[in-house]
Amino acid sequence: MAFRSKRVLLTGADGFTGRYLVPALEAAGWDAYGLSQKAATSEREIVADLLDTGSLAGAVKKVQPDAVIHLAAISFVGHADPIDFYRVNMFGTMNLLSAIQDAGLSPRKIIVASSANVYGNPPCEHIDEDACPAPVNHYAMSKLAMEHMVRSHFERLNVLITRPFNYTGIGQDKNFLVPKIVDHFRRGADQMELGNLDVARDFLDVRDVAAAYVRLLESDASSEVVNICSGEAVSLQKIVSMAEQISGRSMDVRVNPKFVRANEIKRLAGDNLRLRSHGWKKQYSFEETLRWMLTAD
């Protein structure tokens, strides 16, 4: 895809994924401008809030992006206020797309991050993009509602929807599963409380995820949904065993009923054929990612 310029507007630039995506974009020759709610520390940081249409309009007009990647969202499933999911994830996205259109801009590519959580718990080994969504929590429902809203813009804007499965790496909040496990091993804890040990998730390295966004940005993919995933699921019990092997120490793992969700998705593994058809290839195995996290200085 030919771009007029290589100026990309990135929401969530200061978040976990954004901190890896910005350098990946820059390495590919892009000028990345990040939206942030915090005070700007460089000319490429623009202060704006997804729920403040005025600041969004000003940011879009200032950057005049040729591409947009929208990552900003409330992504922790256990977030306390369910209304926040819809306020930020759906209406915040709507505000961003409206700001782009109201400014009279037609970016060559807009990538909007949804989530594999929209699939729920389908009865299949590998979930492809044609699987019928069946969300089981407010986070997933807010993302699916967002997707339907975004689809209404397909004829007016060149929008691509991604559905990332689980991914992890250094810098992810300890509220998330793998960083929590890594933290216990790194600080030498003797005991750890977790939820269901038999649940299995499809994990990618955040560096592979960043590479996927760059590849999709520069591809011809548009007006479609693309999974971002490894294609393999690893169980919670397996993750603990791998951490024990890498660290050389054992851990007393106990199941805390408070961490067990009644509507827990048992297995979530994605089909990444569509992503690979756009030229992406996974670089890191889950064991390499876990070792990176456990042994980092």
C-alpha positions, 0 to 999 in steps of 0.5 A, spaced: 500 500 500 502 506 497 502 512 503 502 519 501 507 520 508 509 515 513 505 519 519 501 514 523 497 517 529 497 511 535 492 511 541 495 507 547 502 509 545 504 509 552 501 503 554 504 496 554 503 494 547 505 501 545 511 502 548 513 496 543 510 498 537 512 505 537 520 503 536 517 498 531 514 503 527 520 507 527 524 502 525 520 501 519 521 508 517 514 511 520 513 517 524 509 515 530 505 520 534 502 518 540 496 520 544 496 520 551 492 523 557 499 525 560 503 531 559 507 531 553 514 530 553 516 530 546 513 534 540 510 527 537 506 526 544 499 529 543 495 530 549 488 528 548 482 524 551 478 519 547 472 521 551 474 529 550 471 530 543 475 537 543 482 534 544 481 529 539 479 534 534 485 538 535 490 532 535 487 529 529 488 536 525 495 537 528 498 530 526 494 530 519 495 522 519 496 518 513 495 512 518 492 510 525 492 505 529 487 505 535 490 501 541 487 505 547 482 501 551 480 498 558 483 491 557 483 488 564 477 483 564 477 484 572 476 492 571 471 494 577 466 498 573 463 495 567 460 501 564 467 504 563 468 498 558 463 501 554 464 508 555 472 507 553 472 501 548 466 503 544 464 510 545 471 512 545 473 509 538 466 512 535 469 519 538 476 517 534 473 515 528 468 521 528 474 526 529 477 523 523 471 524 518 470 531 521 477 533 520 476 531 512 481 526 513 481 519 509 487 516 512 490 510 507 489 505 513 486 505 520 487 499 524 482 498 530 484 493 536 478 489 538 480 482 542 479 475 541 475 475 548 469 476 543 469 469 541 467 466 548 468 459 548 467 456 541 467 448 540 473 448 536 480 447 536 482 453 533 478 459 532 478 463 525 475 470 524 469 466 521 467 463 528 460 466 531 462 471 537 459 469 543 462 474 549 461 472 556 464 478 560 463 486 559 470 487 556 468 482 550 461 485 549 464 492 549 469 490 544 464 486 540 459 492 540 465 497 538 466 492 532 459 493 529 460 500 530 466 500 526 463 496 521 458 501 519 464 505 517 467 500 512 465 504 506 467 511 508 474 509 511 479 504 510 478 500 517 481 494 519 479 490 525 484 486 529 482 481 534 489 479 538 489 473 543 493 473 549 500 476 549 505 478 554 512 481 555 516 485 560 512 491 562 505 488 562 501 489 569 502 484 574 494 484 574 495 479 568 496 472 568 503 471 566 507 477 569 503 475 576 507 468 575 513 471 573 513 476 579 512 470 584 518 467 581 523 473 580 522 475 588 523 468 590 516 467 593 514 460 596 507 460 594 502 463 589 495 463 589 491 462 582 485 460 579 483 454 574 490 451 573 487 447 567 485 453 562 489 454 556 490 460 552 494 462 546 500 467 548 504 471 543 510 475 545 509 483 545 514 484 540 511 479 535 504 483 536 508 489 534 511 486 528 504 484 526 501 491 527 507 494 522 506 488 517 498 489 517 499 497 516 503 496 510 499 490 507 493 491 503 488 488 508 482 492 509 475 492 511 476 485 514 477 482 521 484 479 522 486 474 528 493 476 532 495 469 535 500 464 535 496 458 533 497 454 540 494 454 547 498 453 553 495 451 560 496 455 566 499 449 569 504 448 563 506 455 564 508 454 572 512 448 570 516 452 565 517 457 570 520 452 575 524 449 570 527 455 567 528 458 574 530 452 577 526 452 583 519 449 585 513 453 587 507 451 591 501 453 587 494 453 590 487 454 587 484 460 590 476 460 589 476 467 589 480 467 582 475 462 579 470 465 574 464 461 573 464 463 566 471 462 565 473 460 558 477 454 558 481 454 552 482 459 547 487 458 541 486 462 534 487 460 527 493 465 524 492 463 517 489 470 515 495 474 519 500 469 516 497 471 509 499 478 510 506 476 510 507 476 518 511 470 521 512 469 529 519 470 531 519 468 539 516 461 542 512 462 548 518 459 552 523 464 549 518 469 552 518 466 559 525 466 559 526 473 557 521 475 562 524 471 568 531 473 566 531 480 565 535 485 569 
